[in-house]
Amino acid sequence: MANIFYMADSLQGVDRSGYLPYQHDMLDTREMVFGSHRDGLFDDASWKDWNKWYSNEFPDRPRFAWEENRNSYTHAAFMSFVDTALLVPRSGC
C-alpha cells in the first residue's frame, strides 16, 4: 500500500499550494500542544500520547510542508522540535 504522504511529495502547482494550508493547520495544533505542555497546561501523560503520535506520523509527511511553512513560526523550541522530528528516517516507500 502506498504512503499517501509520499504521493504528496510530488504535488505541483495549485495542488501543492492547497496542501500547504492543510499542513499549516496541523502544525498550528502541534505548536499549541507543544507550548501548552511547556507552560504546564498540558500534563505529561497527555503530552506523551500526543508526542508518540506526532513522532511516529510526522516524519512521513512531505518535507516541503514544513520547509515552506517554517517561517510562520517564531518559537525556537518548537521549530527545533519539528526540525528534529524530520531527521527521523521515513517509514519507507
Buried (B, 14 or more C-beta within 10 A) or exposed (E): EEBEBBEBBEBEEEEBEEBBEEBBEBBEEBBEBBBBBBEEEBEEEEBEEBBEEBEEEBBBBBEBBBEBBEEEBEEEEBBEBBEEBBEEEEEEE
